[in-house]
Amino acid sequence: MGRSRYKVIYSDNQPHFVTCTIINWIPVFSQAEIAQIVLDSLSFLQREKRLALHGYVKRGKSLALNRNFF
């Protein structure tokens, strides 16, 4: 049985690093309106105590988050 390069974290109280990439590398986050929808959604989750966001990096074609879910 081969080793996987991915680790599964079973603890919800540990921070997670998540990267989201758009299919076909379409630069959707370069459009201010779309990027604002994503940022507003993250703010909503923080206000509702569903997400602890420690940091993020938004690029034209991807989004990286350092977060915890509650």
PLY file of the C-alpha trace (Angstrom):
ply
format ascii 1.0
element vertex 70
property float x
property float y
property float z
element edge 69
property int vertex1
property int vertex2
end_header
0.00 0.00 0.00
1.50 3.34 -1.06
1.74 6.44 1.07
-0.51 9.36 0.37
0.89 12.88 0.27
-2.29 14.11 1.97
-2.95 14.03 5.69
-6.44 13.88 7.10
-6.88 16.05 10.19
-9.66 14.81 12.43
-9.47 17.62 14.99
-11.78 20.57 14.37
-9.99 22.78 16.88
-6.75 22.90 14.87
-6.17 25.51 12.14
-6.37 24.25 8.56
-4.73 25.61 5.42
-7.08 25.40 2.44
-6.40 26.34 -1.18
-9.18 26.79 -3.74
-8.32 27.00 -7.43
-10.71 27.91 -10.23
-11.24 25.36 -12.99
-9.28 26.14 -16.16
-7.41 28.86 -14.25
-9.99 31.51 -15.14
-9.00 34.68 -13.22
-12.40 35.28 -11.60
-10.95 36.88 -8.46
-9.46 39.63 -10.64
-13.01 40.97 -11.01
-13.73 43.20 -8.02
-17.43 42.28 -7.85
-16.78 38.54 -7.62
-13.93 38.95 -5.16
-16.19 41.09 -2.96
-18.86 38.35 -2.90
-16.29 35.88 -1.58
-14.96 38.34 1.02
-18.50 39.21 2.14
-19.26 35.50 2.54
-16.16 35.00 4.69
-17.14 38.02 6.82
-20.64 36.58 7.29
-19.22 33.25 8.48
-16.97 35.09 10.95
-19.85 37.21 12.30
-22.04 34.13 12.74
-19.18 32.34 14.59
-19.02 29.57 11.98
-15.46 30.32 10.90
-12.30 31.60 12.55
-10.24 33.10 9.76
-6.59 33.61 10.71
-5.52 34.90 7.31
-6.10 34.63 3.59
-4.39 35.31 0.29
-6.55 36.15 -2.71
-4.96 35.83 -6.11
-6.56 36.21 -9.51
-7.03 32.47 -9.98
-6.97 31.04 -6.45
-7.77 31.64 -2.81
-5.79 30.35 0.17
-7.24 30.36 3.70
-5.85 29.62 7.14
-9.00 28.87 9.13
-10.86 26.90 11.79
-14.48 25.79 11.56
-16.64 25.77 14.68
0 1
1 2
2 3
3 4
4 5
5 6
6 7
7 8
8 9
9 10
10 11
11 12
12 13
13 14
14 15
15 16
16 17
17 18
18 19
19 20
20 21
21 22
22 23
23 24
24 25
25 26
26 27
27 28
28 29
29 30
30 31
31 32
32 33
33 34
34 35
35 36
36 37
37 38
38 39
39 40
40 41
41 42
42 43
43 44
44 45
45 46
46 47
47 48
48 49
49 50
50 51
51 52
52 53
53 54
54 55
55 56
56 57
57 58
58 59
59 60
60 61
61 62
62 63
63 64
64 65
65 66
66 67
67 68
68 69
